[in-house]
Amino acid sequence: MFERLRVQTRRSQSHSLRRRVAFCSDASLPSGDQPEKASLRIGRAGSSDAQMTRRHFASWAAAAACAGLVVQPAAPVLAQECPQHAFWEINSRRLPECFSASVMDHLEFREYRSGYREIASMPSFLEDCRTGGYERVLLYVHGNWMPECDARARAQRVFQAVTAQSPSPICFVAYSWPSERKHGFARDVIGKKSRIDADSMYLANVLTQMPMELPLGALGYSFGAPVTCGALQLLGGGSLAGLALPAPTTRPSSIRLSLMAPAFDQESFSLNGRYRKTLEIVEQVVNLYNSDDPILRRFRFFDRESAPVAAGFSGLRVSRLNDGRSTAQMEAHEIIRQYDCRVIGRTHDELDYYTCSGVRYAIQNILGF
């Protein structure tokens, strides 16, 4: 994907530096046939253009997010589309690891408009969903080992990729959870399990208050996938580690789910699976996995009793499931589509998945295509 980035810098009267970053998308996402040719073309004020690889740009974008730079579609390529999309961030990083309804008021909301970040609240977020004229809400949940600034920069990249394919106005919501690395590899992954359940509950409490008539598309990557599926499990009337939403539960009338390298048991959608209620409320699931993933290959060692196989390594395994509306049974393939992205090689990097041709199906799914 070729992109042109320009940075406009100006000093305020108080001599503080305010920056504004604008994205211009020149082409669609690259296919999986030639991932090594994917690059970004960077243009900076006062300097000549330079070629930068995706990985180098990811580091630059993370630093930009920490400095307060906001990435957004801009003229001339997306001049008409810019005003109709919204970018929201919901942040739970200052909330406790054990869920408590009393701390929901401390969930942080930020709205990005005109290139700048504005502190907001849940009521203003819900009001924007109701009155913003959006066709749907798109939820994105990042993976593990993502500091706050990196998660924000990654969400901006996903926002650009999604809006490039959306012909209608969308409300993009990035959910940021405390995924910083605190221990060694194994201890950190095991320690995140309880936090994932709490964040699923935090997120579900937000989703259940959204307008029912507004369709929802959800995208979860790696450990963001169980956060997403856990929230949908709760929206479907199920429970999660003893947690449940108070009845009656309201939810969007239409929900579509896309997963990238999901870090949970491939049997989780089965009748006795951890996220069995999720499939009762979603219209379509697209799962992108990598059978050469070196990280998820070792997923079974994190629970030696059950030795689960990651859905992001071998795909989802659901032979038959209940449709939630009758006693009839349906075949799993009727609502689940899966793509092995092993063309990206031995990697667990999220950006590498955007060089796989299957990513366009994942994006189109959450856009309702």
C-alpha positions in Angstrom: 0.0 0.0 0.0 1.4 3.3 -1.0 0.5 6.3 1.1 1.6 9.9 1.2 2.0 11.5 4.6 2.5 15.2 5.1 3.1 16.9 8.4 2.1 20.5 9.0 3.8 22.1 12.0 3.1 25.4 13.6 3.9 27.1 16.9 1.3 28.6 19.2 1.8 31.9 21.0 2.8 30.0 24.1 5.6 28.4 22.0 4.2 24.9 22.4 4.4 22.8 19.3 1.2 21.5 17.8 1.3 19.0 15.0 -1.2 17.8 12.5 -0.7 14.7 10.4 -2.7 13.8 7.4 -2.9 10.5 5.5 -3.6 10.3 1.8 -4.3 6.8 0.5 -3.2 6.3 -3.1 -4.0 2.6 -3.6 -5.9 -0.3 -2.1 -4.4 -2.8 0.3 -1.7 -5.0 -1.3 -2.6 -8.6 -2.1 -0.9 -11.6 -0.6 0.9 -12.4 -3.8 3.7 -9.9 -3.3 3.9 -8.9 0.4 7.6 -8.0 0.1 6.8 -5.1 -2.2 4.4 -3.4 0.2 5.8 -0.1 1.2 4.9 3.4 2.3 5.9 6.6 0.6 6.5 9.4 3.1 6.5 13.1 2.3 7.5 15.6 5.0 7.3 19.3 5.0 10.8 20.7 4.2 12.3 17.4 3.2 12.3 15.2 0.2 10.2 12.1 -0.2 11.6 8.8 1.1 10.8 5.2 0.9 10.0 3.5 4.2 9.0 -0.1 4.9 5.9 -0.9 6.9 7.8 -1.8 10.0 9.8 1.4 9.9 6.6 3.4 9.5 4.9 1.6 12.4 7.7 2.8 14.7 7.4 6.3 13.3 3.6 6.3 13.7 3.9 5.1 17.3 6.3 8.0 18.2 3.9 10.3 16.4 1.0 9.2 18.5 3.0 9.7 21.7 3.8 13.2 20.6 0.1 14.0 20.0 0.1 13.5 16.3 -3.2 12.3 14.9 -3.4 10.3 11.7 -6.5 10.9 9.6 -7.7 10.7 6.0 -7.2 14.0 4.2 -7.5 15.8 0.9 -7.2 15.5 -1.9 -7.7 11.7 -2.2 -10.3 11.3 0.5 -11.5 14.9 0.6 -15.2 14.0 0.4 -14.9 11.0 2.8 -13.0 12.8 5.6 -15.9 14.7 7.3 -18.2 11.7 7.5 -16.0 9.2 9.5 -15.5 9.5 13.2 -12.6 8.1 15.3 -13.1 7.4 19.0 -10.9 5.8 21.6 -12.1 4.0 24.7 -9.4 3.5 27.2 -9.6 1.1 30.2 -5.9 1.2 31.1 -6.6 3.1 34.4 -9.3 0.7 35.5 -8.8 -2.2 38.0 -8.1 -5.8 36.9 -11.2 -7.0 38.7 -14.4 -5.7 37.2 -16.6 -3.4 39.2 -19.6 -1.6 37.9 -18.7 1.4 40.2 -15.6 2.2 38.1 -17.4 2.4 34.7 -17.5 6.2 35.1 -13.7 6.2 35.0 -13.6 4.6 31.5 -11.8 7.2 29.3 -13.3 8.4 26.0 -11.4 10.5 23.5 -12.7 11.8 20.2 -10.4 12.8 17.3 -11.6 15.6 15.1 -9.8 18.0 12.8 -6.5 16.3 13.6 -6.7 16.9 17.3 -7.6 14.8 20.3 -10.5 15.8 22.6 -11.4 14.4 26.0 -15.0 13.2 25.9 -17.4 11.0 28.0 -19.7 8.0 27.5 -22.8 10.2 27.1 -21.2 12.2 24.4 -20.0 9.0 22.7 -23.5 7.5 22.7 -25.0 10.7 21.5 -22.6 10.8 18.6 -23.6 7.3 17.7 -27.2 8.2 17.7 -27.0 11.5 15.8 -23.8 11.3 13.8 -25.5 9.8 10.7 -23.2 6.8 10.6 -24.1 3.6 8.7 -22.4 1.4 11.3 -20.0 1.2 14.2 -16.7 -0.5 13.7 -14.9 -1.8 16.9 -11.2 -2.6 16.9 -9.4 -4.3 19.8 -5.6 -4.5 19.6 -3.4 -7.4 20.7 -0.9 -8.0 23.6 2.3 -6.1 24.4 1.0 -2.8 23.1 1.8 0.3 25.2 -0.8 3.0 25.0 1.0 5.1 22.4 1.7 2.1 20.2 -2.0 0.9 20.4 -3.2 4.4 19.4 -0.8 4.4 16.4 -1.9 0.9 15.4 -5.6 1.9 15.6 -5.0 4.8 13.3 -3.4 2.4 10.8 -6.5 0.1 11.0 -8.8 3.1 10.7 -7.1 4.2 7.5 -7.3 0.7 6.0 -11.0 0.3 6.9 -12.2 3.7 5.8 -10.4 3.3 2.4 -12.9 0.5 1.7 -16.0 2.1 3.2 -18.4 4.0 0.9 -20.6 5.1 3.8 -19.8 7.0 7.0 -18.7 4.9 9.9 -18.0 5.5 13.6 -14.6 3.8 14.3 -14.1 2.8 17.9 -10.6 1.7 19.1 -10.7 -0.1 22.5 -7.4 0.3 24.3 -6.7 -2.1 27.2 -3.7 -2.5 29.5 -1.5 -4.9 27.5 1.9 -3.7 28.3 4.5 -6.5 28.9 5.1 -6.9 32.6 6.8 -10.3 32.9 8.5 -13.0 30.9 6.7 -14.5 27.9 4.9 -17.3 29.7 4.1 -15.4 32.9 2.8 -12.4 31.0 0.5 -14.4 28.8 -0.9 -16.4 31.7 -1.4 -13.3 33.8 -3.4 -11.6 31.1 -6.2 -14.1 31.2 -8.0 -12.5 34.2 -7.5 -9.1 32.7 -9.1 -10.2 29.4 -12.3 -11.2 31.2 -12.5 -7.9 33.0 -12.0 -5.9 29.8 -14.7 -8.1 28.1 -17.1 -7.0 30.8 -16.0 -3.3 30.5 -16.5 -3.4 26.8 -19.8 -5.3 26.9 -21.2 -2.6 29.3 -20.5 0.0 26.6 -21.9 -2.0 23.7 -25.1 -2.8 25.5 -25.9 0.9 25.7 -25.3 1.6 22.0 -28.3 2.2 19.6 -29.8 -1.1 18.7 -30.6 0.0 15.1 -26.9 0.8 14.4 -25.0 -2.3 13.0 -21.8 -3.3 14.7 -18.7 -4.7 13.0 -16.0 -6.0 15.4 -12.3 -6.7 14.6 -10.0 -8.4 17.2 -6.4 -9.2 16.7 -4.5 -11.8 18.8 -5.4 -11.2 22.5 -7.8 -8.6 21.3 -9.9 -11.4 19.9 -10.8 -13.0 23.2 -11.6 -9.5 24.6 -14.0 -9.0 21.6 -15.5 -12.4 21.7 -15.9 -12.3 25.5 -17.9 -9.0 25.2 -20.1 -10.6 22.5 -20.5 -13.7 24.7 -21.9 -11.4 27.5 -24.1 -9.6 25.0 -25.6 -12.9 24.0 -26.7 -13.5 27.5 -23.8 -15.8 28.5 -21.4 -15.6 31.4 -17.6 -15.3 31.5 -15.6 -16.3 34.6 -18.7 -15.7 36.8 -19.4 -12.3 35.1 -22.7 -11.5 33.4 -24.7 -8.5 32.2 -27.9 -7.7 34.1 -31.0 -8.9 32.3 -32.5 -7.9 30.0 -29.5 -7.4 27.7 -29.8 -5.1 24.7 -27.4 -5.3 21.8 -27.1 -4.1 18.2 -29.5 -5.8 15.8 -26.8 -6.7 13.4 -23.3 -7.9 14.4 -20.4 -9.1 12.2 -17.1 -10.4 13.6 -13.6 -10.6 12.0 -10.7 -12.2 13.8 -6.9 -11.9 13.0 -4.6 -14.5 14.7 -7.1 -15.1 17.5 -5.3 -16.2 20.7 -7.9 -18.5 22.1 -8.9 -22.2 21.9 -10.1 -23.2 18.5 -13.0 -25.1 20.1 -14.3 -21.9 21.9 -17.3 -21.6 19.5 -18.5 -25.1 20.1 -21.7 -25.9 22.1 -19.6 -26.2 25.3 -17.0 -23.7 24.3 -16.1 -20.5 26.2 -17.6 -18.2 23.6 -20.5 -20.4 22.4 -23.1 -17.5 22.8 -21.1 -15.4 20.4 -22.2 -17.4 17.3 -25.9 -17.0 18.3 -25.8 -13.2 17.8 -23.4 -12.7 14.9 -24.4 -12.9 11.2 -20.9 -13.7 9.8 -17.5 -14.6 11.1 -14.2 -14.3 9.2 -11.1 -15.8 10.7 -7.6 -15.1 9.4 -5.1 -17.6 10.8 -1.5 -18.5 10.0 -0.4 -22.2 10.2 3.2 -21.0 10.3 2.7 -18.6 13.3 5.7 -19.3 15.6 4.0 -17.7 18.7 0.6 -19.4 18.5 2.3 -22.7 17.7 3.2 -22.7 21.4 -0.2 -21.7 22.6 -1.0 -25.2 23.9 1.8 -25.0 26.5 0.1 -22.2 28.4 -2.5 -24.7 29.7 -0.9 -28.0 30.0 -4.1 -29.7 31.3 -6.3 -29.0 28.3 -3.4 -28.2 25.8 -5.6 -26.0 23.6 -4.8 -25.3 20.0 -5.0 -21.7 19.0 -7.7 -20.6 16.5 -5.1 -18.3 15.0 -2.8 -21.2 14.3 -5.1 -24.0 13.0 -8.4 -22.2 12.5 -11.7 -22.5 14.3 -13.1 -26.0 14.7 -16.9 -26.1 15.0 -18.7 -29.0 13.4 -22.3 -28.2 14.4 -23.9 -25.4 16.4 -27.2 -24.3 17.6 -28.6 -21.2 15.9 -30.1 -19.8 19.1 -33.5 -19.4 17.5 -34.8 -23.0 17.4 -33.6 -26.5 18.1 -32.4 -26.9 14.6 -28.8 -27.4 13.9 -26.7 -25.6 11.3 -23.3 -26.3 9.8 -20.5 -24.1 10.9 -19.4 -23.1 7.4 -22.7 -21.3 6.9 -21.6 -18.4 9.1 -17.8 -18.9 9.4 -15.3 -18.2 6.7 -11.6 -18.9 7.3 -8.4 -18.1 5.4 -4.9 -19.5 6.1 -2.5 -16.6 5.7 0.7 -18.7 5.7 1.8 -16.7 2.7 3.0 -14.0 5.2 5.6 -16.5 6.6 6.7 -17.3 10.1 5.3 -14.2 11.8 2.7 -13.1 14.3 3.0 -9.4 13.4 -0.4 -7.8 12.8 0.8 -5.6 10.0 1.9 -8.6 8.0 -1.7 -9.8 7.9 -2.5 -6.7 5.8 -0.3 -8.2 3.0 -2.5 -11.3 2.9 -5.2 -11.3 0.3 -7.7 -12.6 2.8 -7.6 -9.3 4.8 -10.0 -7.7 2.3 -12.6 -10.3 3.2 -12.2 -9.5 6.9 -12.6 -5.8 6.3 -15.5 -6.2 3.9 -17.2 -8.5 6.5 -17.2 -5.9 9.3 -18.4 -3.3 6.7 -21.4 -5.4 6.0 -20.5 -6.5 2.4 
